[in-house]
Amino acid sequence: MAKRSTLFIRIVEGKNLPIKDITGSSDPYCIVKIDNEAIIRTATIWKTLSPFWGEEYTVHLPPYFRTVSFYVLDEDSLSRDDVIGKVSITKEVLSAKPQGVDGWMNLTEIDPDEEVQGEIHLQISVLGDGDIPRKLCCQVLEARDLAKKDRNGASDPFVRVRYNGKTYESSVVKKSCYPRWNESFEFELDEALTDSLLSVEVWDWDLVSRNDFLGKVLFNINKLQSALQEEGWFRLGPDKSKHSEYEGTLGSLRLHLRLRDEVVLPSSHYKPLTELLSQSVGSQLNGNWPDFIMLIDETTTAESRQEVANNLVKLFLGQGLVKEFLDVLFKLELDKTTEPNTLFRSNSLASKSMESFLKVAGMQYLHRLLGPIINRIFEEKKYVELDPSKVELKEAGCAGLHRQQTESDVIQQSSSLLQSYLSELLTSILQSASYCPLLICQVFHQLYLRVQERFPDPEYRKVKFIAVTSFLCLRFISPAIMSPKLFHLREKHADARTSRTLLLLAKAVQTIGNMDTLACCSKEPWMVRLQPAIQQGITQLKDFITRLVNCHESEDLELQTRMSLQCGTMEKEGFLFLHRTKDKCMPMTSPFKKYYVTLSKDTLSYSRTLHSKKSSSISLPKIRAVEKVEEKCFGSANVMQIISSEDSGQQETLYLDCKSVNELNHWLSALRKACSHNTNTMSCFHPGIYKADRWSCCHQKEKSDPGCDKTRHGVTLQEWYDPLDPDLEAQLIYQHLSSVQHAMRDKYYRLREQQGIQEADSGRDQKKSDGVSQLFDILQDLHETHAAVEEEERSKNKNVFLELQT
């Protein structure tokens, strides 16, 4: 049984942000932190106080996380970035709203006394009995992951312990966020106090300025006396929250967050549900099976349709039945459609499922298809505009040495550029028929035939082509052109000039996909300049679709087999700077060298260039931990370490320096997921480096010291290349079907009445052959299993620990 939390994050936009630059504007971006660990950085939106990001992320978290925070900063090229404000949301708030938190949230000032993190290891006991006065003993052992308050990327922490008017202070540990004190403090226990508190505060010592607060823990001594002793790690909390005088004046963020807690049962519990779903789309269809899929289609709400479609597609991909599943949806959609012009234009389950299928199965294909033209547009940064009302001559620049371009010049030049881009793209699309994944070709072939059967008349001869382009062009290629970052084609969003070029190109592709030049030109007359190119593109696209839907008949399937979807294969690659430890100490100079790193199914390998022979590799089962490295170690906040065991039993560490926090977290996530089934993982590690005969993080001298911080295996980002997880998809489908079970039952009984089937006349054997009746029984069994697991978990946790923190 596996437990985890999944957080869906959509950072939409900001408004009314304060001015931070002398230009009268700001360059805002967001940093997302989970319990003070930065996991996401959005793109910077230049020169605006109302930025639009529109970025979406899915983060998998351990169930014990506490807070998600959004920090808005202003990027500066020459100085440190300015902090604008933040929004923090606790797990309790997210859990209380299963439908999600959606709306505008005011940014608040960042109070240093509230920006605390880390934990402290304490042993608190009551000593003495009988006639001897009892004493309260507080032993301060160590702390971990404290906030960095000094310019050197660390702190100089000490502990202040208070009880009943008396205060003791520990020694100061210099330059460490993982200090070890091992000091004890004793107080006379006052039996008369009815509400006595022990306060343990952590501070950063400063020679000149005021000491910085690092966090505190409060204990109720009356509760402690019954237990006599308590030892453990305690989370440091902030000081009392102060009312900010800037509240409401720092602007707002529009966010959409939704938390989903999952308890995934062993595979055997989901087998009946998986088998039932597989039978529902199998080739031997019982008369009731189409009704089964139809019930899911008609009872799924618009809000949950995209997620349900994604889960169903992934489940059927894992079962090798996605083509059959989509075919059932095609037939249901065609049966409901009377007007060909509206076919697959609504956000039905069929449309959403096909959209999800293309993203899961066709992302590599999309990158190969669009990568060159997208990179060309970003690199050229040409000014392109066809709409006369939007032409800006200042942006267009000069045509010659002293001659300003006219509006006609700009439009003529823009038309030529767009035709060049469109011609290159159409050539790429035509060539892509040879490397489009075979599974996608087969699905489009089935769609093409179904539409042809439904609308056989000559007047509808274009409909079968439009059915394919409605998915391929309108829901896949065009959205990727308009937002290349969201489809992982670029690391950053386009600027305003490039965005306009991409939008115009996407409009041209949509027009070709609709196969109707007149309709476009009537709405936007300025697009008429592209009409010859668009008309030629329609002819080329028809040829491409004809080749695509017949590719399964080709004799040479070797290339198709190579490009076909391989479920469960994870690959990530790119240039990184890395260093592998061999000696006892780190070198004084920069140890990093540039390598091309490749993560495959079984190994992590690297070489000096993309095509050169791999110089070294690490077997994934030998990896024991994948963690971040303290910024002070290498002067970079984006360094990670991979700790592995050699055949001799010795540990070896590989350090990787990434370009950004996003690249860092993508590699961390990919490696953690690839090693998720490793058995010899570490529970703690050193976030520093071993240099000058000691660890830089906790100052321990033994290189074999087990570690001063706990590992974070559970924090990962969801990526398009993630391997399929059939148990998780089955659990998510179970949750959805349970939520709509009553609606399905009502719809099912109405359908049976319409078909003249009386419940009283149907025996148990007939019910067993009915897929919907079987479904209700399976859902009930899974519900009872989850209830038993939750009850067992509650009984385990009951009275496990005495709550001392107030």
Residue pairs with C-beta under 8 A, 6 or more apart in sequence:
1 263
1 264
1 265
1 266
1 789
2 262
2 263
2 264
2 727
3 63
3 261
3 262
3 263
3 264
4 60
4 61
4 62
4 63
4 261
4 262
4 264
4 714
5 60
5 61
5 62
5 63
5 65
5 91
5 259
5 260
5 261
5 262
6 58
6 59
6 60
6 61
6 259
6 260
6 262
6 718
7 34
7 58
7 59
7 61
7 68
7 94
7 257
7 258
7 259
7 260
8 56
8 57
8 58
8 100
8 256
8 257
8 258
8 259
8 260
9 32
9 40
9 56
9 57
9 58
9 59
9 68
9 255
9 256
9 257
10 54
10 55
10 56
10 57
10 255
10 256
10 257
11 30
11 32
11 42
11 53
11 54
11 55
11 56
11 70
11 253
11 255
12 52
12 53
12 54
12 253
12 254
12 255
12 256
13 50
13 51
13 52
13 53
13 54
13 253
13 254
14 28
14 50
14 51
14 53
14 72
14 251
14 252
14 253
14 254
15 49
15 50
15 104
15 251
15 252
15 254
16 49
16 50
16 251
16 252
17 26
17 28
17 49
17 50
17 51
17 72
17 84
17 107
17 250
17 251
18 26
18 49
18 84
18 249
18 250
18 251
19 25
19 26
19 49
20 26
20 27
20 74
20 82
20 84
21 27
21 74
21 76
23 47
25 47
25 48
25 49
26 47
26 48
26 49
26 74
26 82
26 84
27 44
27 45
27 46
27 47
27 74
27 75
27 76
28 44
28 45
28 48
28 49
28 51
28 72
28 73
28 74
28 75
28 84
29 41
29 42
29 43
29 44
29 45
29 72
29 73
29 75
30 40
30 41
30 42
30 53
30 70
30 71
30 72
30 73
30 253
31 38
31 40
31 41
31 42
31 70
31 71
31 73
31 661
32 38
32 39
32 40
32 41
32 42
32 57
32 68
32 69
32 70
32 71
33 39
33 68
33 69
33 71
34 59
34 61
34 65
34 67
34 68
34 715
35 65
35 66
35 67
35 117
36 69
36 115
36 117
36 145
36 147
37 628
37 712
37 715
38 661
38 665
39 59
39 661
39 665
39 715
39 717
40 57
40 59
40 661
40 662
40 665
40 717
41 660
41 661
41 662
42 53
42 55
43 53
43 55
43 485
43 492
43 493
44 75
44 492
45 51
45 52
45 53
45 493
46 495
49 251
53 493
54 483
54 486
55 485
55 486
56 486
57 717
57 718
58 717
58 718
59 715
59 716
59 717
59 718
60 714
60 715
60 716
60 717
60 718
61 714
61 715
62 712
62 714
62 715
63 261
65 91
66 90
66 91
66 235
67 88
67 89
67 90
67 91
68 88
68 89
68 91
68 94
68 257
69 86
69 87
69 88
69 89
70 86
70 87
70 88
70 253
70 255
71 83
71 85
71 86
71 110
72 83
72 84
72 85
72 86
72 107
72 251
72 253
73 81
73 82
73 83
73 84
74 81
74 82
74 83
74 84
75 81
76 82
83 110
84 107
84 250
84 251
85 107
85 108
85 109
85 110
85 246
85 250
85 251
86 107
86 108
86 110
87 105
87 106
87 107
87 108
87 253
87 255
88 108
89 101
89 105
89 257
91 259
93 101
94 101
94 257
94 258
94 259
95 259
95 261
98 258
98 259
99 258
99 303
100 256
100 257
100 258
100 259
101 255
101 256
101 257
101 258
102 255
102 256
102 257
103 254
103 255
104 252
104 253
104 254
105 252
105 253
105 254
105 255
106 247
106 248
106 250
106 251
106 252
107 250
107 251
107 252
107 253
108 244
108 246
108 247
108 250
109 244
109 245
109 246
109 247
109 250
111 238
111 241
111 242
111 244
112 212
112 213
113 213
113 238
113 239
113 242
114 238
114 239
114 241
114 242
115 147
115 238
116 147
116 213
116 214
116 215
116 236
116 237
116 238
117 145
117 146
117 147
117 215
117 236
118 143
118 144
118 145
118 146
118 147
118 177
118 202
118 214
118 215
118 235
118 236
119 143
119 144
119 145
119 233
119 234
119 235
119 236
120 140
120 142
120 143
120 159
120 200
120 202
120 215
120 217
120 233
120 234
120 236
121 141
121 142
121 143
121 144
121 232
121 233
121 234
122 138
122 139
122 140
122 141
122 200
122 217
122 231
122 232
122 234
123 137
123 138
123 139
123 141
123 229
123 230
123 231
124 136
124 137
124 138
124 139
124 198
124 219
124 224
124 229
124 230
124 231
124 804
125 136
125 137
125 139
125 228
125 229
125 230
126 134
126 135
126 136
126 137
126 189
126 224
126 225
126 228
126 229
127 134
127 135
127 136
127 137
127 186
128 134
128 135
128 189
133 188
133 189
134 189
134 191
135 186
135 187
135 188
135 189
136 163
136 186
136 187
136 188
136 189
136 198
136 221
137 184
137 185
137 186
137 187
138 161
138 163
138 184
138 185
138 186
138 187
138 198
138 200
139 182
139 183
139 184
139 185
140 159
140 161
140 170
140 181
140 182
140 183
140 184
140 185
140 200
141 180
141 181
141 182
142 178
142 179
142 180
142 181
142 182
142 698
142 708
143 157
143 159
143 178
143 179
143 202
143 236
144 177
144 178
144 233
144 708
144 709
144 710
145 177
145 178
145 709
146 155
146 157
146 177
146 178
146 179
146 202
146 204
146 214
146 215
146 236
147 155
147 177
147 204
147 214
147 215
148 154
148 155
148 177
148 631
148 632
149 155
149 204
149 212
149 214
150 156
150 175
150 204
150 206
152 175
152 632
153 630
153 631
153 632
154 175
154 176
154 177
154 630
154 632
155 175
155 176
155 177
155 204
155 212
155 214
156 172
156 173
156 174
156 175
156 176
156 204
156 205
156 206
157 172
157 173
157 176
157 177
157 179
157 202
157 203
157 204
157 205
157 214
158 169
158 170
158 171
158 172
158 173
158 202
158 203
158 205
159 169
159 170
159 181
159 183
159 200
159 201
159 202
159 203
160 167
160 168
160 169
160 170
160 199
160 200
160 201
160 202
160 203
161 167
161 168
161 169
161 170
161 185
161 198
161 199
161 200
161 201
162 198
162 199
162 201
163 187
163 196
163 197
163 198
163 199
163 221
164 187
164 188
164 190
164 193
164 196
166 187
168 185
170 181
170 183
171 181
171 183
172 205
173 179
173 180
173 181
173 699
175 632
176 697
176 698
176 699
177 630
177 697
178 687
178 688
178 697
178 698
178 708
178 709
179 698
180 698
180 699
180 700
180 708
187 198
189 221
190 196
193 221
194 222
195 220
195 222
196 220
196 221
196 222
197 218
197 219
197 220
197 221
197 806
198 218
198 219
198 221
198 224
199 216
199 217
199 218
199 219
200 216
200 217
200 218
200 219
200 234
201 213
201 214
201 215
201 216
202 214
202 215
202 216
202 236
203 211
203 212
203 213
203 214
204 211
204 212
204 213
204 214
205 211
206 212
213 239
214 236
215 236
215 237
215 238
216 236
216 237
216 239
217 234
217 235
217 236
217 237
217 805
218 237
218 805
218 806
219 230
219 804
219 805
219 806
220 804
220 806
223 802
223 803
223 804
224 230
224 804
226 802
227 802
230 802
230 804
232 801
234 805
237 805
262 728
262 731
262 732
263 731
263 786
263 789
263 790
264 727
264 728
264 731
265 727
265 731
265 782
265 785
265 786
265 789
266 727
267 726
267 727
269 782
269 785
270 726
270 727
270 730
270 731
270 734
270 782
272 774
272 778
272 781
273 730
273 733
273 734
273 775
273 778
273 779
273 782
274 315
274 319
274 726
274 730
276 771
276 774
276 775
276 778
277 312
277 315
277 316
277 319
277 733
278 316
278 319
278 321
279 289
279 771
280 289
280 292
280 293
280 328
280 771
281 289
281 293
281 316
281 321
281 324
281 325
281 327
281 328
282 289
282 321
282 324
283 324
286 769
286 771
288 769
288 770
288 771
288 772
289 771
290 328
290 331
290 332
291 748
291 751
291 771
291 772
292 771
292 772
292 775
293 325
293 328
293 329
293 332
294 332
295 744
295 747
295 748
295 751
295 772
296 308
296 312
296 349
296 737
296 740
296 744
297 329
297 332
297 348
297 349
297 350
298 747
299 740
299 743
299 744
299 747
300 308
300 349
300 736
300 740
301 740
302 347
304 736
305 347
305 348
305 349
305 352
306 347
306 352
306 355
306 356
307 732
307 736
308 349
308 352
308 733
308 736
309 349
309 352
309 353
309 355
309 356
310 352
310 356
310 360
311 729
311 732
311 733
311 736
312 325
312 353
312 729
312 733
313 322
313 325
313 353
313 356
313 357
313 360
314 356
314 360
314 724
314 725
314 729
315 726
315 729
315 730
315 733
316 322
316 324
316 325
317 357
317 360
317 361
317 565
317 567
317 724
318 567
318 724
318 726
318 729
319 726
322 357
322 361
322 439
322 443
323 439
323 442
323 443
323 446
325 353
326 350
326 353
326 354
326 357
326 443
326 446
326 447
327 446
327 450
329 349
329 350
329 353
329 354
330 350
330 446
330 447
330 450
330 451
331 450
332 350
333 343
333 344
333 348
333 350
333 351
334 343
334 450
334 451
334 454
337 343
337 454
340 455
340 460
340 463
340 466
343 451
343 463
343 466
343 467
343 470
344 350
344 351
344 354
344 467
344 470
344 471
345 351
345 470
351 471
351 475
354 443
354 471
354 475
355 471
355 475
355 476
357 440
357 443
358 440
358 471
358 472
358 475
358 476
359 476
359 720
360 565
360 720
361 437
361 439
361 440
361 565
362 436
362 437
362 440
362 476
363 487
363 488
363 720
363 721
364 437
364 563
365 432
365 435
365 436
365 437
365 440
365 563
366 476
366 477
366 480
366 487
366 489
367 488
367 489
368 432
368 435
369 428
369 429
369 432
369 477
370 425
370 428
370 477
370 480
370 481
370 484
370 489
371 489
372 424
372 428
373 421
373 424
373 425
373 428
374 481
374 484
374 489
374 490
374 502
376 421
376 424
377 421
377 498
377 501
377 502
377 505
378 490
378 494
378 498
381 495
381 497
381 498
382 417
382 497
382 501
383 395
383 396
383 397
383 410
383 414
383 497
384 414
384 417
384 418
384 497
384 500
384 501
384 504
385 391
385 392
385 396
385 410
385 411
385 414
385 500
385 504
386 411
386 414
386 415
386 418
386 504
386 526
386 527
386 529
386 530
387 524
387 526
388 407
388 411
388 526
391 407
391 410
391 411
393 404
393 405
393 406
393 407
393 410
395 497
396 405
396 409
396 410
396 413
397 405
398 404
398 405
399 405
399 409
405 413
411 526
411 529
414 504
415 529
415 530
417 501
418 501
418 504
418 505
418 508
418 530
418 533
419 530
419 533
421 501
421 505
422 505
422 508
422 509
422 530
422 533
422 534
422 537
423 533
425 505
425 509
426 512
426 536
426 537
426 540
426 541
429 477
429 540
429 541
429 544
430 540
430 543
430 544
432 544
433 544
433 547
433 548
433 551
434 559
435 559
435 560
435 563
436 548
436 551
436 563
437 560
437 563
437 564
437 565
438 551
438 552
438 557
438 560
438 561
438 563
438 564
439 564
439 565
441 548
441 549
441 551
441 552
441 560
442 552
444 468
444 471
444 472
444 545
444 548
444 549
445 548
445 549
445 550
445 551
445 552
447 467
447 468
447 471
448 464
448 467
448 468
448 545
448 549
451 463
451 464
451 467
452 464
455 463
455 464
462 515
465 515
465 541
465 542
465 545
466 513
466 514
466 515
468 545
468 548
468 549
469 512
469 513
469 514
469 515
469 541
469 545
470 513
472 513
473 509
473 510
473 512
473 513
473 541
474 510
474 513
474 514
477 509
478 506
478 509
478 510
478 513
479 486
479 487
479 506
480 486
480 487
480 489
481 502
481 505
481 506
481 509
482 499
482 502
482 503
482 506
483 493
484 490
484 494
484 502
485 491
485 492
485 493
485 494
488 720
491 660
491 662
491 663
493 499
494 502
507 520
507 524
507 527
508 527
508 530
508 533
508 534
508 537
511 517
511 520
511 527
511 530
511 534
512 534
512 537
512 538
512 541
513 541
514 520
515 538
515 541
515 542
517 531
517 534
517 535
517 538
520 527
520 534
521 527
521 528
521 531
551 560
554 560
567 723
567 724
568 723
568 724
569 601
569 723
570 599
570 600
570 601
570 670
570 673
570 674
570 721
570 722
570 723
571 598
571 599
571 600
571 601
571 721
572 598
572 599
572 666
572 667
572 670
572 721
573 596
573 597
573 598
573 599
574 596
574 597
574 663
575 594
575 595
575 596
575 597
576 594
576 595
576 597
576 606
576 656
576 657
576 658
576 667
577 592
577 593
577 594
577 595
577 656
577 657
578 592
578 593
578 595
578 597
578 606
578 654
578 655
578 656
578 657
579 591
579 592
579 593
579 654
579 655
580 616
580 652
580 653
580 654
580 655
581 652
581 653
581 654
581 655
582 652
584 690
584 693
584 703
585 690
585 691
585 692
585 693
586 689
586 690
586 691
590 634
591 655
592 634
592 655
592 657
594 608
595 606
595 607
595 608
595 615
596 606
596 607
596 608
596 609
596 610
596 612
597 604
597 605
597 606
597 656
598 604
598 605
598 606
598 614
599 667
599 670
599 671
599 674
601 674
602 619
602 620
603 617
603 618
603 619
603 620
604 617
604 618
604 620
604 623
604 642
604 671
605 614
605 616
605 617
605 618
606 614
606 615
606 616
606 617
607 613
607 614
607 615
608 615
618 642
618 644
618 654
619 644
620 674
620 675
620 678
621 675
621 678
622 644
622 645
622 646
623 642
623 643
623 644
623 671
623 675
623 678
624 643
624 644
624 645
624 651
624 678
624 680
624 681
624 682
625 641
625 642
625 643
625 681
625 682
625 685
625 711
625 713
626 640
626 641
626 642
626 643
626 668
626 671
626 672
626 675
627 640
627 641
627 643
627 668
627 685
627 687
627 709
627 711
627 712
628 639
628 640
628 641
628 664
628 668
628 687
629 639
629 640
629 641
629 655
629 687
629 688
629 689
630 687
630 688
630 696
630 697
631 637
631 639
632 688
632 696
633 639
633 688
633 689
633 696
634 655
634 657
634 689
636 657
637 661
638 657
638 658
638 659
638 660
638 661
638 663
638 664
639 655
639 656
639 657
639 658
639 664
640 655
640 656
640 658
640 664
640 667
640 668
641 653
641 654
641 655
641 656
641 685
642 653
642 654
642 656
642 671
643 651
643 652
643 653
643 682
643 685
644 651
644 652
644 653
644 654
645 651
645 652
645 680
646 652
655 689
656 667
658 664
658 667
665 717
666 717
666 719
668 715
668 716
669 715
669 716
669 717
669 719
670 719
672 713
672 715
672 716
673 716
673 722
673 723
675 681
676 713
681 711
681 713
682 707
682 711
683 710
683 711
684 706
684 707
684 708
684 709
684 710
684 711
685 707
685 709
685 711
686 695
686 697
686 698
686 705
686 707
686 708
686 709
687 697
687 708
687 709
688 695
688 696
688 697
688 698
689 695
689 696
690 696
690 703
693 701
694 700
694 701
695 701
695 703
695 705
695 708
697 708
697 709
698 705
698 708
700 708
734 779
734 782
737 744
737 775
737 779
738 779
738 782
738 783
741 776
741 779
744 772
744 775
745 776
748 772
749 759
752 758
752 759
762 770
767 773
767 774
768 774
